[in-house]
Amino acid sequence: MPHTPIKIFGKTIGEGYPTFFIAEIGLNHNGSMDIAKQLIDVAVNAGCDAVKFQKRDIESLSVRSFLDAPDTRFPEFGSTYREVREFVEFSEEEFTELKRYAQEKEIPFFVTPFDIPSAQMLARIGVDAYKSASHNLTHIPLLKHLIAQQKPMIVSTGMAMLEELDLAVNLLKESNIPFVLLHCVSSYPTAPELINLKTIDFLRERYQVPVGYSGHEMLETESLPTLSAVARGACVVERHITLDHHMVGFDHKISLTPNELQKLMGQIRSIDKMMGTGLKTLLPEERIKRDQQRVSLVSSRKISAGEIIQPDMVCFKGPGTGFACYDLDQIVGKSAITDIDEDTLFQAEMFN
């Protein structure tokens, strides 16, 4: 049974509608408002449907011993996990400015809150939808808080066991808010053999809701998994974007550069057009070829008026503008009312 399409940001999401593409800026702004705005511009120029950021309240993120543990991944950001995370976080005022900038550029803006204080902040600045990250699928208090906002939700499903996913989906369905599930593998980057695109079909059939794809694939695959997901029916695609793969930071190496994003968007829009309606019909563009290349019923010898048509008087040749071959039984046994030359297409006016 097909799912019911939903609306997010004024656009319809579901089977038969254009793929909704989310440009995930995430933390690839590296704490810079200038870079964040440049990435919004990149998404706008590529024709993306929305931009998304991430927000974490550091004290709500982890226990203090974990926050204050050494972190040597990005010395430019800090020397502890807390310092690294604080370096890339925006304030409420900064998010308010980014929302204003996105509105100016006429692209929908939303954010993944990783904790309840962050969700409360987003409610204050006003967002039209929420994203729930994979690792918060089992954070039921946060999920219930987001559901209570009565906004559309996009929910990633990485790391989930089936019973956990059932629980989250039941909560969402009971709320009657529109939502989309994203098939996601929380491995960065995701090796091709782990992507498991058939999960898109499984989620759609099990839950009867729109299903999309959040990709973290290896750059070497050249977005083939994303394109395959769209062809398989993913109605939403989320991909990280960056200004440069070589920038210091969390997700730059699994992200799309401006040129890669432009190319992928063009390919996705082409697939959208190729998907069609799913109905098998004779297209106007096919009719000429049909007439030229199909085979008709043709006289195999001269037939005199009054003769009864026998099977051996009929052969099968082009063009396809006469009786179709499946009409053979309709003319065998009929009497010709006019002389019919050899090698002539049979026509209705030749018979009673």
Backbone hydrogen bonds, N-H to C=O, Kabsch-Sander energy under -0.5 kcal/mol:
donor,donor_aa,acceptor,acceptor_aa,energy
4,T,208,Q,-0.5
6,I,13,I,-2.4
8,I,11,K,-2.4
11,K,8,I,-2.2
13,I,6,I,-3.5
17,Y,14,G,-1.9
20,F,235,C,-2.6
21,F,19,T,-0.7
22,I,20,F,-0.6
22,I,237,V,-3.4
23,A,21,F,-0.6
23,A,50,A,-2.9
24,E,22,I,-1.0
24,E,239,R,-2.8
25,I,23,A,-1.1
25,I,52,K,-2.3
26,G,52,K,-1.8
28,N,25,I,-2.8
30,N,27,L,-2.2
32,S,29,H,-2.0
33,M,31,G,-0.5
36,A,32,S,-2.2
37,K,33,M,-2.4
38,Q,34,D,-2.1
39,L,35,I,-2.4
40,I,36,A,-1.8
41,D,37,K,-2.2
42,V,38,Q,-2.1
43,A,39,L,-2.2
44,V,40,I,-2.3
45,N,41,D,-2.8
46,A,42,V,-1.6
47,G,43,A,-0.6
47,G,44,V,-1.2
48,C,43,A,-2.5
49,D,21,F,-2.0
50,A,21,F,-1.2
51,V,108,P,-2.6
52,K,23,A,-2.2
53,F,110,F,-1.8
54,Q,26,G,-0.9
55,K,112,T,-2.7
58,I,56,R,-0.8
60,S,57,D,-1.2
61,L,57,D,-0.7
61,L,58,I,-1.2
62,S,58,I,-0.9
66,F,63,V,-0.7
67,L,63,V,-2.3
68,D,64,R,-2.7
69,A,66,F,-1.1
71,D,79,S,-2.7
77,F,74,F,-2.2
78,G,74,F,-1.2
81,Y,69,A,-2.1
82,R,67,L,-3.3
84,V,80,T,-2.5
85,R,81,Y,-2.5
86,E,82,R,-2.9
87,F,83,E,-1.9
88,V,84,V,-1.0
88,V,85,R,-0.5
89,E,86,E,-1.1
95,F,91,S,-2.5
96,T,92,E,-2.2
97,E,93,E,-1.9
98,L,94,E,-2.3
99,K,95,F,-2.6
100,R,96,T,-2.1
101,Y,97,E,-2.5
102,A,98,L,-2.6
103,Q,99,K,-2.4
104,E,100,R,-2.2
105,K,101,Y,-1.8
106,E,103,Q,-1.1
107,I,102,A,-2.2
110,F,51,V,-1.9
111,V,129,A,-0.5
112,T,53,F,-2.5
114,F,55,K,-2.3
119,A,115,D,-2.0
120,Q,116,I,-2.6
121,M,117,P,-2.0
122,L,118,S,-2.2
123,A,119,A,-2.0
124,R,120,Q,-1.5
125,I,121,M,-1.8
126,G,122,L,-2.0
128,D,109,F,-0.5
130,Y,152,P,-2.2
131,K,111,V,-1.1
132,S,154,I,-2.8
133,A,131,K,-0.6
136,N,133,A,-1.5
137,L,134,S,-1.9
139,H,136,N,-1.2
140,I,138,T,-2.0
143,L,139,H,-2.7
144,K,140,I,-3.1
145,H,141,P,-2.0
146,L,142,L,-2.6
147,I,143,L,-2.6
148,A,144,K,-2.1
149,Q,145,H,-0.5
149,Q,146,L,-1.3
150,Q,147,I,-2.0
151,K,146,L,-0.5
153,M,178,P,-2.0
154,I,130,Y,-2.2
155,V,180,V,-3.1
156,S,132,S,-2.5
156,S,154,I,-0.5
157,T,182,L,-1.7
160,A,157,T,-1.4
164,E,161,M,-0.5
165,L,161,M,-2.2
166,D,162,L,-2.7
167,L,163,E,-1.8
168,A,164,E,-2.2
169,V,165,L,-2.8
170,N,166,D,-2.4
171,L,167,L,-1.9
172,L,168,A,-2.2
173,K,169,V,-3.0
174,E,170,N,-2.3
175,S,171,L,-1.1
176,N,172,L,-0.8
176,N,173,K,-0.8
177,I,172,L,-0.8
180,V,153,M,-2.0
181,L,210,P,-2.1
182,L,155,V,-2.9
183,H,181,L,-0.5
183,H,212,G,-2.8
185,V,214,S,-0.6
186,S,184,C,-0.5
187,S,185,V,-2.1
190,T,216,H,-2.3
191,A,189,P,-0.6
194,L,191,A,-2.1
195,I,191,A,-0.5
195,I,192,P,-1.2
199,T,196,N,-2.1
200,I,197,L,-1.9
201,D,197,L,-0.5
202,F,198,K,-1.9
203,L,199,T,-3.0
204,R,200,I,-2.0
205,E,201,D,-2.6
206,R,202,F,-2.6
207,Y,203,L,-2.4
208,Q,204,R,-1.7
212,G,181,L,-3.1
213,Y,236,V,-2.7
214,S,183,H,-2.7
215,G,213,Y,-0.6
215,G,238,E,-2.0
218,M,190,T,-1.1
221,T,218,M,-1.7
222,E,219,L,-2.0
224,L,221,T,-1.7
227,L,223,S,-2.4
228,S,224,L,-2.6
229,A,225,P,-2.3
230,V,226,T,-2.2
231,A,227,L,-2.3
232,R,228,S,-1.5
233,G,230,V,-1.4
234,A,229,A,-2.7
235,C,211,V,-2.4
237,V,20,F,-2.7
238,E,213,Y,-2.3
239,R,22,I,-2.0
240,H,215,G,-0.5
241,I,24,E,-1.9
242,T,256,L,-2.5
247,M,244,D,-1.5
254,I,251,D,-1.2
255,S,252,H,-1.3
256,L,240,H,-2.5
261,L,257,T,-3.0
262,Q,258,P,-2.4
263,K,259,N,-2.2
264,L,260,E,-2.5
265,M,261,L,-2.8
266,G,262,Q,-2.0
267,Q,263,K,-2.1
268,I,264,L,-2.8
269,R,265,M,-2.5
270,S,266,G,-1.7
271,I,267,Q,-2.2
272,D,268,I,-2.6
273,K,269,R,-1.7
274,M,270,S,-2.2
275,M,271,I,-1.9
276,G,272,D,-0.6
276,G,273,K,-0.7
281,T,279,L,-0.8
283,L,281,T,-0.7
286,E,283,L,-1.5
287,R,283,L,-1.0
287,R,284,P,-0.6
288,I,284,P,-0.6
290,R,286,E,-2.7
291,D,287,R,-2.5
292,Q,288,I,-2.1
293,Q,289,K,-3.0
294,R,290,R,-2.3
296,S,317,K,-3.9
297,L,323,F,-1.8
298,V,315,C,-2.7
299,S,344,T,-2.5
300,S,313,M,-2.9
301,R,313,M,-0.5
303,I,340,I,-3.1
306,G,336,A,-3.4
307,E,304,S,-2.1
309,I,334,K,-3.1
313,M,310,Q,-2.1
314,V,311,P,-1.6
315,C,298,V,-3.2
317,K,296,S,-1.8
317,K,315,C,-0.5
320,G,291,D,-2.8
322,G,319,P,-0.5
323,F,346,F,-0.9
325,C,295,V,-0.7
327,D,324,A,-2.4
328,L,325,C,-1.6
330,Q,327,D,-1.7
331,I,327,D,-0.8
331,I,328,L,-1.2
332,V,328,L,-2.1
333,G,309,I,-2.6
334,K,331,I,-2.1
336,A,307,E,-2.7
337,I,350,M,-2.6
338,T,350,M,-0.6
340,I,303,I,-3.5
343,D,299,S,-2.1
344,T,341,D,-0.6
346,F,297,L,-2.1
350,M,347,Q,-1.9
351,F,348,A,-1.6
352,N,335,S,-0.9
